[in-house]
Amino acid sequence: MTQRADSGPVRKILVVGGGTAGWFSAAFLSRLLERSGGARCEITLIESSDIATVGVGEATIPPVLQFLQRLGYPEREFMQACQATFKLGIKYSGWTSDGPGSYFYHPFFIGGTSHLLDFSNLWLWQHLNGQKLDPYARACHVATYFAENHRAPKAANSNDYQAPVPYAFHLDAGLLADDLKRRFRGRIRHIVDSVTEVVTAEDGSISHLVTKDHGLLHADLFIDCSGFRALLIDKTLGEPFVPYQDCLLNDRALAAQVPYLEPIRRTPYTTATAMDNGWCWDIPLFHRRGVGYVYSSAFATDEEAEDEFRRHLGAPADGVEMRRIRMRVGRHRNLWVRNCVAVGLAGGFIEPLESTGLDLIQKGLATLLHCFPDRSFDPGLAAVYNDTMTRYYDQIRDFIVLHFCVTSRRDTAYWLACAEDLHHSDHLKELLSVWRKAAGKIYLTRVGSLGEYFGPLSYYCILIGMGFLPEKAPALYGVADWTNLERDRATEFSKAQHMLGLLPDHDRYLAELYG
């Protein structure tokens, strides 16, 4: 152990690990910690050449737009570098007992729930009174309308990261890390080497790293981006891991890169298809599809899962290599310990069902910036950071559990266990109970006002999409005047019909972008 200095501003930051988490962290901190006319904060990134990245997080959600803007990343250059396509939401296929052809959407939303009653309540009132309606997401959210009609969210001459329709991206995470490396290498000290030892100071904080070829690497602040290895936060500092295995069954994944077969049709949404022992993702990039199967080893061997997955994919997967991934699902008790902050998989992992992996990296970095320390590393700042990130992880966990526990599927032992054996947090128990008793709107509005990671409309999409409806209509519905809401909905979809004619076909936009 060595003695560590305890005063003055942070001058040296060492990011341990490359991949998306490492290069996002280095690029973001380099960009946001610029000091005009003053001493710059020196940022070093060390990565090993023989450790592959997991690379399952190839879909994003809308906050990624603001993050890319902060990096000064021109949108078209970003898309071309990452072989990106647009994403307007997620299509869930086969998640109910209605059969393999059944589906529903979780779109990105225009507007919010600023009124006591909204289109969602109108749909519920009409449905509970026996009216024949379009599926919920299509009837209430125009983003679904654009997704089903295969539209890009914007015209080719639109300003960067601006569009009349909320959107995110499908992207190749490996290519993104490579391009960030190219763009920011001049601002960041980049080392390719192996860490042989992590040395701690007398107070238990990290003093320096010992490397194979570059000797000792000292820093004030260490960012652990070492993936599931969690070299600093776990192996060195011994921070306990809080598993989510009692809430979420899936602990394995298969990932593959599948070529397109003619005719090519790249959907402007991610597809999540329910399987016998889990679910699979299908992410349409420009040059290929990124596909994967997330499953539980308690219900299927790796060989059984791969056989089922290949049958699902059919001819496009013939001869394609499948990468097997063991997932450590959960989070560390604290993601900031002494002078170390864990970002990405090193901090925790929740399966990629709602595309939150890259967003958790972004939120971790943005929260660190708000709580940025000096070399005294005030425990109060770490406490705020840890409380914030813990809430994010646990709220995402509850929302993911929701997908599995309200499904009507009971056709395999896996889906039966999802319905009957998953642990529910007190928060999720209360939400489901109140929803079933028909006061769902009131509770979900409170959820939204409390700053939940997912807002009320997201809960509506999953609960209603799964057919998990209130047992009766709230009393408020029976005395409400729905006239204005019906008129507003008709007006919004009339505008959407007009906009549909102005927005380009998704593949046509991409053809122009990629030449």
DONUKE-296742 format. One line per 3 residues: number of its first residue (from 1); for each residue x, y, z of C-alpha. Coordinates in pm, whole numbers, plus 32768, in hexadecimal, padded with zeros to 4 digits. Layout:
! residues N
NUM = X/Y/Z | ...
END
This chain:
! residues 515
1 = 8000/8000/8000 | 8069/8168/7FC3 | 8005/82BB/804D
4 = 7F10/8388/7F78 | 7EF5/8505/7F6E | 7DAB/858D/7FF4
7 = 7D85/86EC/7F68 | 7D73/87B6/7E2A | 7CB5/8788/7CE5
10 = 7CAC/8644/7C23 | 7DBD/8660/7B1A | 7DDD/84F9/7AA1
13 = 7CC7/8406/7A43 | 7D12/82A1/79DC | 7C08/81E0/791B
16 = 7C46/806A/793A | 7BAF/7FAF/7815 | 7B4F/8006/76B1
19 = 7A17/7FAA/75F2 | 78E6/8089/75F1 | 78EC/80D1/7768
22 = 7A5D/812B/776B | 7A5D/820A/7639 | 790F/82AC/7692
25 = 79A3/82FF/77E7 | 7AED/8382/7766 | 7A4E/844E/764E
28 = 793C/84DF/772C | 7A26/8542/7846 | 7B24/85CE/7753
31 = 7A19/86A3/76AE | 7966/8719/77E7 | 7A97/8757/78C4
34 = 7B41/884B/77D6 | 7BD3/8975/788D | 7C03/8AA4/77B2
37 = 7D4B/8B4E/780C | 7D8E/8A5F/792B | 7E34/8911/7968
40 = 7D7D/87F5/78BD | 7D17/86BC/7972 | 7DF3/85A8/78E2
43 = 7D26/847B/7877 | 7DC8/832C/782E | 7D19/81F7/77AB
46 = 7DBB/80A3/77C9 | 7D2D/7F75/7717 | 7DA9/7E19/76D7
49 = 7DC6/7D9B/7573 | 7D5A/7C3A/75D1 | 7C0E/7C80/7683
52 = 7ADC/7C8A/75A3 | 79B7/7D6F/75EC | 785E/7CD8/762A
55 = 77B5/7DAF/7523 | 7647/7D5E/7569 | 75D6/7EC8/7595
58 = 7596/7F25/742E | 7448/7FD3/7463 | 7415/8121/7510
61 = 7303/8201/759A | 72CC/8377/7550 | 73B7/840D/765A
64 = 74D9/8392/7583 | 7499/84BA/749B | 74F3/85B9/75A7
67 = 7624/84EE/7607 | 76A8/84E7/74A2 | 766B/865C/7485
70 = 773B/8696/75BD | 7856/85D6/7518 | 7840/86C0/73EC
73 = 77F1/8597/730B | 774C/85F8/71BB | 7620/8513/7190
76 = 765E/849E/702E | 77CD/8456/7079 | 7766/8394/71AD
79 = 7668/82C2/70EE | 775B/8276/6FD4 | 7872/8216/70C5
82 = 7792/812D/718D | 76BF/80A1/706E | 7598/812F/712F
85 = 7426/8125/70DD | 7302/81D4/7186 | 7239/8148/72A5
88 = 70D5/81BB/72F8 | 7093/80BB/7408 | 707D/7F45/744D
91 = 6F93/7E44/73B6 | 6F42/7D26/74A4 | 6EE4/7BE8/73EC
94 = 6E52/7AAD/7488 | 6E50/7B27/75F0 | 6CE5/7AC8/7634
97 = 6C18/7989/761F | 6B73/7A0D/74E2 | 6C70/794D/7411
100 = 6DB6/7988/7356 | 6D1A/7A8C/726E | 6CAD/7B6F/738B
103 = 6D70/7CAF/73CA | 6D64/7E04/746C | 6E44/7F39/746F
106 = 6EFF/800A/756B | 6F3B/8144/749A | 6FEF/8285/74EB
109 = 6EF0/838C/7549 | 6E80/84DC/74CC | 6DFF/85AD/75EC
112 = 6DB5/852A/7747 | 6CA8/8510/7851 | 6C78/867D/78A7
115 = 6AFE/8652/78C9 | 6A46/8588/79CE | 69BA/84B0/78B7
118 = 6A63/8467/776B | 6A43/8387/7638 | 6AA9/8258/7707
121 = 6984/8287/77F2 | 6899/82BF/76D0 | 690B/8175/7632
124 = 68E1/80BB/777D | 6785/814B/77B3 | 6715/80E9/7657
127 = 67B3/7F8E/766F | 6723/7F41/77C6 | 65CE/7FA1/773A
130 = 65E9/7EA4/7622 | 6642/7F84/74FB | 6711/7EE7/73E4
133 = 6853/7FB1/73C9 | 69A6/7FB5/7322 | 6ABD/7F2D/7400
136 = 6B18/8020/7514 | 6C6A/809F/7499 | 6BE7/80D4/7338
139 = 6AAF/8187/73B0 | 6B5B/826A/74A9 | 6CBF/82AF/7433
142 = 6D0D/8331/72DA | 6E75/82B2/72EC | 6DE4/8156/72BE
145 = 6D32/81D1/7188 | 6E7D/8244/70F0 | 6F32/8105/7156
148 = 6E2D/8022/70B8 | 6E3A/80F1/6F7A | 6FB3/80CC/6F72
151 = 7008/823E/6F83 | 7148/82EA/6FE4 | 7107/83EE/70F5
154 = 7199/850E/702D | 71EB/858D/6ED2 | 734B/8582/6E47
157 = 7376/86FD/6E69 | 7307/870A/6FD7 | 73EA/879E/70DE
160 = 74C0/86B1/71A9 | 7403/85FC/72BC | 72BD/86B4/7274
163 = 7180/8615/71EA | 7006/862A/720D | 7006/84C1/7289
166 = 70CB/8448/73BC | 71DB/8354/7358 | 731B/82A4/73B9
169 = 7410/81C5/72FE | 7471/8060/72B9 | 75ED/805D/72A9
172 = 771D/7F7F/729B | 77B6/7FB1/73F4 | 790B/7F33/7386
175 = 791A/802A/7266 | 78A8/8140/7352 | 79C9/80F8/7440
178 = 7ABC/80F2/731B | 7A42/8243/7298 | 7A4C/82E5/73F0
181 = 7BB1/8265/740D | 7C08/8307/72C0 | 7B5E/8452/7316
184 = 7BE0/847D/7478 | 7D34/83D4/7471 | 7DDF/8528/7453
187 = 7D36/85A0/7593 | 7D63/845F/7659 | 7E9B/839B/76B1
190 = 7E53/8243/7623 | 7F0F/8111/76A2 | 7EED/7FAC/7629
193 = 7F79/7ED0/773C | 7F20/7DD3/7849 | 7EEE/7E2E/79B7
196 = 7FB8/7D41/7A91 | 7F6A/7DDA/7BE6 | 7E8C/7EE0/7C89
199 = 7F35/7F88/7DB4 | 7E67/8027/7EC8 | 7EBE/8143/7FB4
202 = 7EB6/8136/8132 | 7D52/81B9/8139 | 7CDC/80A2/8052
205 = 7CBD/817A/7F1B | 7D71/8125/7DD6 | 7ED1/81B1/7DBB
208 = 7F47/8133/7C67 | 7F4A/8019/7B6D | 8072/7F42/7B0F
211 = 807A/7EEE/799C | 813F/7DF2/78D2 | 81EB/7EE6/77E4
214 = 81A5/8048/7861 | 820D/802E/79CB | 8141/80E3/7AD7
217 = 800A/81AE/7A7E | 7FA0/82A8/7B8B | 7E57/8369/7B94
220 = 7D76/8428/7C80 | 7C2E/8397/7BFE | 7C06/8239/7B6B
223 = 7AE5/81DB/7A84 | 7AA9/8063/7A7D | 7A31/8002/7920
226 = 7ABE/7EA1/792F | 7972/7DF9/78E4 | 78F2/7CCB/79A4
229 = 7A54/7C9C/7A36 | 7A20/7DD7/7B08 | 7B97/7DE3/7B43
232 = 7B97/7F14/7C26 | 7A42/7F29/7CCE | 7A2D/7DB4/7D17
235 = 7B7D/7D04/7CFB | 7C3E/7E1E/7DA6 | 7B4B/7EDB/7E85
238 = 7A6A/7DB2/7ED2 | 7922/7E6F/7EB1 | 7804/7D73/7EE4
241 = 7730/7D11/7DB9 | 75B3/7D1C/7DDA | 7527/7C0C/7CF2
244 = 73D4/7C25/7C4C | 73B8/7AAC/7C16 | 7280/7A8F/7CEF
247 = 71D5/7B93/7C10 | 725A/7B3C/7AB7 | 7297/79D9/7A3F
250 = 736E/7A1A/790C | 74E5/79ED/793F | 7567/798F/77E4
253 = 7569/7A25/768A | 75C5/79BD/752A | 762D/7AD6/7440
256 = 7665/7AC7/72C9 | 7695/7BA3/7199 | 75A7/7B36/7087
259 = 75BB/7BAD/6F1E | 748D/7C30/6E65 | 73E6/7B5E/6D5A
262 = 7338/7C07/6C37 | 7253/7CC1/6C3B | 72E4/7D94/6D53
265 = 71EA/7E45/6E37 | 727A/7EF7/6F65 | 716A/7F39/7062
268 = 7174/8086/711F | 713F/7FC9/7267 | 71E0/7EB6/7336
271 = 712B/7D68/733C | 711D/7CA1/7483 | 708E/7B45/7446
274 = 7029/7A5C/7561 | 70C8/7903/754E | 7095/77C0/7613
277 = 7197/781A/771D | 71CA/798F/76FA | 71BB/7A8B/75E0
280 = 728A/7AF8/74B5 | 72E6/7C4E/742D | 72FC/7CAE/72C0
283 = 73AA/7DF8/727C | 73BB/7E6D/7111 | 7502/7F1E/70C9
286 = 7550/7F9C/6F6D | 7650/7E8F/6F18 | 75C6/7D6B/6FE1
289 = 74D5/7CFA/70ED | 7544/7CE4/7257 | 7485/7BC3/72F4
292 = 7490/7B15/7442 | 73DA/7A24/7526 | 73C0/7A78/769B
295 = 735F/7941/7760 | 736E/788B/78AD | 7469/7772/78E0
298 = 737A/76DD/79DF | 7289/7682/78C8 | 7368/7646/7798
301 = 74CF/75DA/775B | 75AA/76AF/767C | 7586/75AB/7569
304 = 740B/75A0/7584 | 73F6/771B/757E | 74D6/7734/744C
307 = 740E/762B/7393 | 72C8/76E3/73DE | 7360/7830/7379
310 = 73E7/77AE/722E | 7295/771A/71DA | 71F5/786A/7225
313 = 72EB/7927/7146 | 72DB/782F/7027 | 73B7/7846/6EEF
316 = 745F/7996/6F3E | 750E/78F3/706A | 759F/77CA/6FAB
319 = 7710/77B8/6FFD | 7705/78F2/70D7 | 77DA/78E7/7213
322 = 771B/7903/735B | 77CA/79B0/747C | 776A/7931/75D6
325 = 7756/7A2E/76F1 | 772F/79EC/7864 | 766F/7B0D/78FC
328 = 76A3/7B85/7A60 | 7550/7C27/7A9B | 7541/7D24/7BB4
331 = 760F/7E4B/7C30 | 771C/7E97/7D2B | 769B/7F20/7E73
334 = 7754/8063/7E28 | 77DD/80CD/7CD7 | 78B9/81DE/7D6C
337 = 79AC/8161/7E76 | 7AC2/8245/7EF5 | 7B6D/82C5/7DB9
340 = 7ADA/81C8/7CC8 | 7998/81DF/7BFB | 7917/80AE/7B3F
343 = 7870/80F4/79EE | 77BD/8003/7906 | 77D0/7E8B/7942
346 = 78D0/7EBB/7A58 | 77C2/7F6A/7B25 | 769F/7E87/7AD3
349 = 75D3/7DE7/79C3 | 7461/7DC0/797E | 7403/7CF5/784F
352 = 73DD/7DC7/7711 | 7265/7DA7/76E8 | 7223/7F1F/76EE
355 = 7370/7F92/765A | 73EA/803D/7797 | 7558/7FCE/7791
358 = 75ED/80F8/76DC | 7502/81E7/778C | 757A/8170/78E3
361 = 76DD/81C0/7874 | 766B/831D/7811 | 75A8/8354/7952
364 = 76CE/82DB/7A22 | 77B7/83D4/797A | 76C1/84F6/798C
367 = 7683/84B2/7AFE | 77FA/84A0/7B3D | 7823/85F3/7A9A
370 = 771A/8689/7B83 | 77C8/85ED/7CB1 | 792A/8622/7C35
373 = 7A21/8611/7D5B | 7B6F/86A1/7DB9 | 7C7F/85BF/7E45
376 = 7BDD/85BA/7F9C | 7AC4/84E8/7F02 | 79B1/8568/7FE6
379 = 78DF/8437/804E | 77A5/850B/802A | 77DB/852C/7EB3
382 = 780D/83B5/7E94 | 76CF/837B/7F5E | 7602/8456/7E73
385 = 7696/83A4/7D45 | 7657/8249/7DD4 | 74F3/8299/7E3A
388 = 74A6/8322/7CDF | 753C/81FB/7C22 | 74A0/80FB/7D0E
391 = 7349/818E/7CC8 | 7389/817D/7B50 | 73F0/8011/7B5D
394 = 72D6/7FA3/7C42 | 71CD/8060/7B7C | 7243/7FC1/7A3A
397 = 7245/7E6D/7AE4 | 70DA/7E97/7B50 | 706E/7F04/79F5
400 = 711C/7DD8/7956 | 7081/7CEB/7A54 | 6F30/7D7E/79F4
403 = 6F58/7CF3/7893 | 6F7D/7B91/7914 | 6E8B/7B89/7A37
406 = 6D53/7C0E/7987 | 6D69/7B39/784C | 6C51/7A41/7813
409 = 6D41/793C/7784 | 6D47/77F4/7845 | 6DB2/7707/772D
412 = 6F0F/76AC/77AE | 6FA7/7676/7904 | 706B/77B9/78D3
415 = 6F39/7894/789C | 6E81/77E9/79B9 | 6FA4/783F/7AA0
418 = 6FA0/79A7/7A24 | 6E31/79C4/7A83 | 6E48/7916/7BD4
421 = 6FAB/791C/7C61 | 7040/7A75/7C23 | 707B/7B50/7D53
424 = 6FCA/7CA2/7D42 | 704E/7DD2/7DF7 | 6F5E/7E8D/7EDA
427 = 6F4C/7FA0/7DD4 | 6EE6/7EAC/7CC1 | 6DEC/7DF9/7DA2
430 = 6D42/7F42/7DF1 | 6D3B/7FAC/7C85 | 6C9D/7E66/7C0D
433 = 6BA0/7E60/7D29 | 6B2D/7FC5/7CF3 | 6B20/7F95/7B7A
436 = 6A3F/7E64/7B98 | 695A/7F1C/7C84 | 6922/8022/7B74
439 = 69D5/8148/7C13 | 6AFB/8111/7B2A | 6AF2/826B/7A8F
442 = 6B12/831B/7BDC | 6C31/823E/7C4D | 6CEC/824B/7B05
445 = 6CCF/83C5/7AFA | 6D71/83CA/7C52 | 6E7D/82DF/7BCE
448 = 6EC8/83D6/7AB7 | 6ED8/84FD/7BA4 | 6FD4/8445/7C7F
451 = 70D2/8434/7B66 | 70B9/82C5/7B0C | 71A9/824D/7A00
454 = 7079/81E3/7932 | 6F48/82C3/7932 | 6DD4/826B/7944
457 = 6DA8/823C/77CC | 6EB5/812E/77C7 | 6DFC/8071/78D7
460 = 6CB9/8093/7813 | 6D5A/7FFF/76DB | 6DD4/7EC7/778E
463 = 6CA8/7E8F/7873 | 6BA5/7EC5/7764 | 6C77/7E21/7656
466 = 6C8D/7CE5/7729 | 6B14/7CF0/7764 | 6B46/7D2E/78D8
469 = 6A21/7E1E/7907 | 696E/7EB6/7A33 | 6855/7DDE/7ABA
472 = 6767/7F00/7A90 | 6770/8066/7A1B | 67D0/8172/7B18
475 = 66A3/822E/7BA2 | 672A/836D/7B04 | 66F4/82DA/79A9
478 = 6580/82C0/79DD | 6552/8434/7A1B | 665A/84BA/792A
481 = 6605/857E/77F0 | 66CA/84D0/76DB | 665D/85BB/75C3
484 = 6794/8695/75C0 | 687F/856B/75D7 | 67D7/84BD/74B2
487 = 67F5/85FD/73E6 | 6962/862D/7448 | 69B9/84C9/73EA
490 = 6912/84EF/7297 | 69D3/8632/725D | 6B22/8599/72BF
493 = 6AF9/8470/71D7 | 6A84/8551/70BF | 6BCC/8610/70E5
496 = 6C85/84C5/70EC | 6BE1/845F/6FA5 | 6C5E/85A1/6F07
499 = 6DBB/8572/6F9A | 6DC6/840F/6F14 | 6DCC/849B/6DB6
502 = 6EF1/857F/6E0A | 6FD5/8486/6EB7 | 70B1/83AA/6DD9
505 = 70AE/8231/6DD2 | 71AD/81AE/6ECD | 727A/80E9/6DCF
508 = 726B/8208/6CD7 | 72FD/82F6/6DDC | 7412/81FC/6E29
511 = 745F/81C5/6CB8 | 7498/833B/6C91 | 7565/834E/6DD2
514 = 764D/822E/6D77 | 765B/827E/6C04
END
